[in-house]
Amino acid sequence: MPKIAEIEYTPNPNAVKFVLRQAVAQGFPRSFPDATIAEADPLARALFEVGHVTSVFMQDKFLTITKDDGIGWSELLPKLAPPIRAAAGVGGDPLAGVERERPSIQSDPSDEFLERVRKVLTIQILPALAADGGGLEIVGRHEKQVMIRYQGACTTCPAGLTGTLVAIEGILKAEVDPEIVVITV
């Protein structure tokens, strides 16, 4: 049973990050951008059933819930806590206290350019996004244009299309290629 250790507000006013005492997802992040996709996951489905939830993002010991504008957090948070507390955790967490590998972004290992982008994002960008309850995935590329899709709190965050995107592009220009262009899809 995941117990809530902490609730953190994110830069996105419509997203809150729940820091948990037990993992709800191990390895790869799990993103549920709508209720239809969440049907196969009991916790995600239960959270959407609360109402006003527009997306659920799970990664290791945190989950981020994004809501619509129809309700305030003071009213919604007490409704979200019971399904989170009732949910089954993932495994016994045999690596508790052990430094874990950072979450990775999948890409084509035969694409050397994307592989360099993936490494920079995994080391320099993903930890910062995860700290705010979000993440991103590489969707693909066309020449030096890299397409990403935000996840979790980053999905609808106003900063995602401005400051965050500019920062990601700036880091990739410095570390990978000065002509790189990053777009969100």
N, C-alpha and C positions, 0 to 999 in steps of 0.2 A: 504494500500500500504506500504510494508516494505521499509523503507528508510535506506540507508547504513550509519551507524554511524561511522564505522571505518573498515579499511582493515588491517588484521594482517598477516604477514608472519609466517609460522609455522616451526618447525624443519625439516619437510619434504619439500625439495625444490620444489616439484611438487604439493603442496597443499597450498591454501590460505584460511584464515578464514574471513568471512564477519560478523561483529558484526552489528546487525540491531536494529532499534528503535521500531519495532513491531515483535511479535512472528510469526514464520512461522510453528512451530510445538509446540504443548503443550503436556506435559506429557512424553510420550515415544519418544525417538529419531527415526528419519526416515532415513533409509539408502537406497540409490539407487546405487548399485555397477555397473550398466550398463544401457544403454538406454532402453532396453526392459522392465525392471522393472519400469523405470521412466515414462512409457506411461500413467499411471493412475494419475500422479500428474502433474498439469499444469506447476508449477514452475520448477520442476526437468526436465520435458520434454523440456521446453524452453531452459534451460541451456545446455542440451546435444545437442540441435539443433544448438547452437552456433558453435560447433565443437571443437575438441581437449579435450573435457571433458571426463574423464574416470570414475568419481564417484561424487556423491553429497550426503552430509550428513547434515541433519537438526536437530537442537535441540533448542527448545525455541527461543531465540533471536539471534541465530547465524546459519550460514550455512558454510560448508566447501566444496570447490570445488577442486578436484584433476584433473590434466591435464596430457596429454602425453608429450613427449619430443619434439614434432613437432612445438612448438610455445613457445615464451617467455611470461612472465607475462606482460611485458610492452605493448605487442600487444593484449593479451587476455583480460586483465582487463576491458578496455573500451567496449568490446563486451559483457561482462557479466553483467555490471551495468544496462542496460535497462531492461532486463527481471526481475532482482531482484526488481528494482524500480516499475515495472508494476504489480508485483504479489500481490495477495490479502493476507492480513495478517490473522491470526487466532484469531477470537474473539476480544473483546474490551480490553482484558487484565485487568480484574477486580482486579487482585492481584498485580498490579503495585506497587512497593515499599515495598511489603510484602515479608519477608523471605520465600523462597519456599523450599519444600522438595527436596533433591538432586535426580537426575535421578536414577532410580533403574535398576538393571539387573534382568531379569526374570530367575527363576530357580524353581525346584521342591521343594515346601515348606516341603514335607515329607522327603526330603533328608537332614538330619541335617548337614552333612559335607558340602554340597554345599550351604546350607543356611548360614553357618558361612563364607564361602568364599565370597558369594554374599554381605554380610554385610560389610566385610572388603573392598572389591572392591568399593562398593557404597560410603563409607565414606572416604577412603584414596586414592583411585586411580582415580575414575571417574572425580572428580573435576579437577585434574591435567591434565588429558587427554583432557577434555573439554576446558580447558584454551588454549590448543594448537590446538583446532579445531577437536578433535577426541573423540573416545570412544571405548568401547569393549562390547562384549556380551559373556556370558558363553554358550558354545555349548553343553557341557556335561562333563562326567568324567568316568574314568575307574580306580577303586580303588582309589589311591591317586594322580592320574594323572588328572589334570583339563585342559580341552580344551577350549581355548578362540578364538574369532575372532575379530580382530581389525576393527574399523569403522572410517569413515572420514579421516582426515589427517594421522591417524595412520596406515591405510590400506597398504600404500606403503612406509612408512617412513623407511629409513635404520636403525634408532635407535630402531624401534619396535622389531626387531629380536635380538637385542644385549642388549644395556643398559636398555631400558624400560622393556623388558621381564625379565631380571635379577632382576631389582628392584621390579617388581610385584611379582616374585617368592620369593624374599627375604622377602618382607613384609608378604606374606602369610605363609612362613615358620615360621616367628616369631609370627604371630598372630593366626594361625590356626593349623598347624601341621608341625614339622620339616622335615618330609619326603615327603612333597607335591612337585609335579613336575608340571610345567605349560608349555603347548605347544600351539602354534598357529596353527590354521587350516584354 
